[in-house]
């Protein structure tokens, strides 16, 4: 269970040229606006095609859910925390894609299992226990893996240029930081990454 990515791209009021973006968001001169728009359009097409391919092939999906913290109702009754399912997704490494073709930066996972009793452990351990408890009381089948804290990725030139999440656009094209610990030079072209991860999902190695 890993920490989620924070998506932070250049945002524009209206439509701006890439050359109007702040210096850290600009290309270094090797890709024109039209090429960037074409690359993003190709990514949208690829993601939609993958969602359709996976729907047709039938590998199992996992729930994507929002965590709703405990709260009081009408200032009197306490309502326990819940996980509310929002979509069904397939995991493609550090990314998720849902059945409608939306791409996400993967966040954390939990499972619908007995959470155990509070043990006054480290806060991170208690947070994970709380997620498990929320999953169980939300009616997910026991043993289900649930994705939480995922971030939708805005597939536009403005959002991907200079983004600090797993998917970013630079002068070379669109790339994936396949780990939070790799630099941009070690990133993988997103079309290759998605194709390889889809193939692994459809045809997992023997014994996996």
C-alpha positions as CSV (number, residue, x, y, z in Angstrom):
1,X,0.0,0.0,0.0
2,X,1.8,3.1,-1.2
3,X,1.2,6.8,-0.9
4,X,-0.9,8.4,-3.6
5,X,0.6,10.7,-6.2
6,X,-0.2,14.4,-6.2
7,X,-1.1,15.7,-9.7
8,X,0.1,19.2,-10.2
9,X,0.2,20.5,-13.8
10,X,0.2,23.9,-15.3
11,X,-3.3,25.3,-15.3
12,X,-4.6,27.9,-17.7
13,X,-7.5,30.3,-17.8
14,X,-8.9,29.7,-21.2
15,X,-6.7,28.2,-23.9
16,X,-3.0,29.2,-23.9
17,X,0.0,28.2,-26.0
18,X,2.7,26.1,-24.4
19,X,5.0,29.0,-24.9
20,X,2.9,31.1,-22.6
21,X,3.4,28.7,-19.7
22,X,5.9,29.5,-16.9
23,X,9.5,28.5,-17.8
24,X,9.5,25.3,-15.7
25,X,6.4,24.1,-17.7
26,X,7.8,24.8,-21.2
27,X,9.2,22.4,-23.6
28,X,12.9,22.8,-24.5
29,X,12.1,23.6,-28.2
30,X,11.7,20.1,-29.8
31,X,7.9,19.7,-29.7
32,X,5.4,22.1,-31.1
33,X,1.9,22.7,-29.7
34,X,0.3,20.6,-32.5
35,X,2.7,17.7,-31.7
36,X,1.8,17.9,-28.0
37,X,-1.9,18.0,-28.7
38,X,-1.5,15.0,-31.0
39,X,0.4,13.0,-28.3
40,X,-2.3,13.7,-25.7
41,X,-5.0,12.7,-28.2
42,X,-3.2,9.5,-29.0
43,X,-3.0,8.7,-25.2
44,X,-6.8,9.3,-24.8
45,X,-7.4,7.0,-27.7
46,X,-5.1,4.3,-26.2
47,X,-6.7,4.5,-22.8
48,X,-10.2,4.1,-24.3
49,X,-9.0,1.2,-26.4
50,X,-7.5,-0.5,-23.3
51,X,-10.7,-0.1,-21.3
52,X,-12.7,-1.7,-24.2
53,X,-10.1,-4.5,-24.6
54,X,-10.2,-5.3,-20.9
55,X,-14.0,-5.2,-20.8
56,X,-14.2,-7.6,-23.7
57,X,-11.5,-9.9,-22.4
58,X,-13.0,-10.0,-18.9
59,X,-10.1,-9.9,-16.4
60,X,-11.5,-9.1,-13.0
61,X,-11.9,-5.5,-11.9
62,X,-11.4,-4.1,-8.4
63,X,-13.5,-1.5,-6.7
64,X,-12.4,2.1,-6.5
65,X,-13.8,3.8,-3.4
66,X,-13.9,7.0,-1.5
67,X,-13.3,6.9,2.3
68,X,-16.0,8.7,4.3
69,X,-14.7,9.5,7.8
70,X,-16.9,8.9,10.9
71,X,-19.3,11.8,11.5
72,X,-22.3,12.8,13.4
73,X,-25.8,13.0,11.9
74,X,-28.1,15.7,13.2
75,X,-25.5,16.4,15.9
76,X,-26.7,13.3,17.8
77,X,-26.1,10.0,16.1
78,X,-22.6,8.9,15.1
79,X,-22.2,7.4,11.7
80,X,-19.2,5.0,11.4
81,X,-16.7,5.4,8.6
82,X,-17.5,3.8,5.2
83,X,-15.9,3.1,1.8
84,X,-18.2,4.2,-1.0
85,X,-17.6,2.5,-4.3
86,X,-17.3,5.0,-7.2
87,X,-15.9,2.9,-10.1
88,X,-14.6,-0.5,-11.1
89,X,-10.9,-0.4,-12.2
90,X,-8.0,-2.5,-13.5
91,X,-4.6,-1.9,-12.0
92,X,-1.8,-1.1,-14.6
93,X,1.2,-0.7,-12.4
94,X,1.2,2.8,-10.8
95,X,-2.0,3.6,-12.8
96,X,-5.6,2.5,-12.8
97,X,-8.1,2.6,-15.6
98,X,-11.8,2.3,-15.1
99,X,-14.5,0.8,-17.2
100,X,-15.3,4.2,-18.8
101,X,-11.7,4.9,-19.8
102,X,-10.7,7.3,-17.1
103,X,-7.1,7.1,-16.1
104,X,-6.0,7.5,-12.4
105,X,-2.8,7.7,-10.4
106,X,-3.0,4.8,-8.1
107,X,-3.3,5.6,-4.4
108,X,-3.6,3.1,-1.6
109,X,-5.2,-0.3,-1.3
110,X,-6.9,-2.0,1.6
111,X,-8.8,-5.3,1.9
112,X,-12.1,-6.3,3.4
113,X,-10.7,-8.5,6.2
114,X,-11.0,-8.6,10.0
115,X,-9.4,-5.3,11.1
116,X,-8.3,-6.7,14.5
117,X,-8.4,-4.7,17.7
118,X,-6.7,-1.3,18.3
119,X,-3.2,-2.0,19.6
120,X,-2.0,1.6,20.2
121,X,0.5,1.1,17.3
122,X,2.0,3.7,15.0
123,X,-0.5,6.0,13.5
124,X,0.0,4.6,10.0
125,X,-0.8,1.1,11.3
126,X,-4.0,2.4,12.9
127,X,-5.0,4.2,9.7
128,X,-4.7,0.9,7.8
129,X,-6.7,-0.9,10.5
130,X,-9.4,1.8,10.1
131,X,-9.5,1.3,6.3
132,X,-10.0,-2.5,6.8
133,X,-12.8,-1.9,9.3
134,X,-14.5,0.6,6.9
135,X,-14.2,-2.0,4.1
136,X,-15.9,-4.7,6.2
137,X,-18.8,-2.5,7.4
138,X,-19.4,-1.3,3.9
139,X,-20.4,-4.7,2.6
140,X,-17.5,-5.6,0.3
141,X,-17.1,-9.4,0.0
142,X,-14.5,-10.7,2.5
143,X,-11.0,-10.7,0.9
144,X,-11.8,-8.0,-1.7
145,X,-9.0,-5.6,-2.5
146,X,-10.2,-2.0,-2.7
147,X,-8.4,0.9,-4.2
148,X,-8.7,4.2,-2.3
149,X,-7.2,7.7,-2.6
150,X,-6.6,7.4,-6.3
151,X,-6.4,10.7,-8.3
152,X,-8.0,11.1,-11.8
153,X,-5.5,12.3,-14.3
154,X,-6.5,15.2,-16.5
155,X,-5.4,14.2,-20.0
156,X,-4.8,17.6,-21.4
157,X,-1.6,19.3,-22.5
158,X,-1.9,22.0,-19.9
159,X,-2.4,19.5,-17.0
160,X,0.3,17.0,-18.1
161,X,3.0,19.6,-18.8
162,X,5.3,19.8,-15.8
163,X,3.0,17.4,-13.8
164,X,4.6,16.0,-10.7
165,X,2.5,12.8,-10.6
166,X,3.2,9.6,-12.4
167,X,2.2,10.8,-15.9
168,X,3.9,13.9,-17.4
169,X,4.6,15.6,-20.7
170,X,7.9,17.0,-21.7
171,X,9.9,17.8,-24.9
172,X,10.2,14.0,-25.7
173,X,6.5,13.1,-25.3
174,X,4.3,11.6,-22.6
175,X,6.1,9.4,-20.0
176,X,5.3,7.5,-16.8
177,X,7.4,7.7,-13.6
178,X,6.9,4.0,-12.8
179,X,8.1,4.6,-9.2
180,X,7.9,7.7,-6.9
181,X,11.7,7.4,-6.6
182,X,12.7,7.6,-10.2
183,X,13.7,10.7,-12.0
184,X,12.4,11.9,-15.4
185,X,15.4,10.4,-17.2
186,X,14.3,6.9,-16.1
187,X,10.7,7.3,-16.9
188,X,9.1,5.1,-19.6
189,X,7.1,6.2,-22.6
190,X,3.4,5.8,-21.6
191,X,2.3,4.0,-24.7
192,X,4.9,1.3,-24.1
193,X,4.1,1.2,-20.3
194,X,0.4,0.8,-20.8
195,X,0.8,-1.8,-23.5
196,X,3.1,-3.9,-21.4
197,X,1.0,-3.6,-18.3
198,X,-2.2,-4.5,-20.2
199,X,-0.4,-7.6,-21.7
200,X,0.6,-8.7,-18.2
201,X,-2.9,-8.3,-16.9
202,X,-4.3,-10.3,-19.9
203,X,-1.6,-12.9,-19.9
204,X,0.0,-13.1,-16.4
205,X,3.2,-15.2,-16.1
206,X,2.7,-18.8,-15.1
207,X,2.5,-19.1,-11.4
208,X,1.7,-15.4,-10.8
